[in-house]
Amino acid sequence: MNLALFDFDGTITSREMFSDFMHFAVTPRRLAAGRVLLAPVVIGYKLGLVSSNVIRSQVVRFGFRDEPLARLDQAGERFAREVLPGVLRAQALERIAWHKAQGDRVVVVSGALDVYLQHWCRQHELELICSELEVVDGRYSGRYRGRQCVGAEKPRRVLERYNRGDFDRVYAYGDTSEDLDLLRIADRKYFNWREVA
């Protein structure tokens, strides 16, 4: 049996979905205020002065702090059902199906948010390792639970959960520099759907 590790945004989907989900799930009032209050951080990100981890943390904090668990969970389920099907790559779905037909363990390993990825992965019977939002007393705190699942955190979490020796071969699929650490632990590596050494 093999282990197949798939990044989500840009690998399974045709584009990054963080911004789409924020626009889908954050209330219009918060969106309007966030455009003004977070403008300096966004400008800093575009100028290369602010990292992607920092901007995601700031946006999540502003957008989801004190949001009820039930409301955001419903938004995540609707996003997985209504929005994600329109951005899925046929090539990715075919490759996932190929792995499943061989009896491989297929895992989505993503910096994307659990609030919608858990629903999508459940629909497709896939395992999931991803960035998780913290919940306190039935409400989202606006913080991540643990680290964002990007860069070196991806293989760390994979190797924490799975014993590499249990698998004949490890496959990994990614599309950005945030996936390179994940690809390094694989026997067969695919970057932007091309196999690399």
Buried (B, 14 or more C-beta within 10 A) or exposed (E): EBBBBBBBBBBBBBEBBBEBBBEBBBEEEBBEEBEEEBEEBBEBBEEEEBEBBEBBBBBBBBBBEEBEBEEBBBBBBBBBEEBBEEBBBEEBEEBBEEBBEEEBBBBBBBBBBBBBBBBBBEEBEBBBBBBBBBBEEEBBBBBBEEBBBBBEBBBBBBEEEBEEEEBEEBBBBBBBEBBBBBBEBBEBBBBEEEEEE
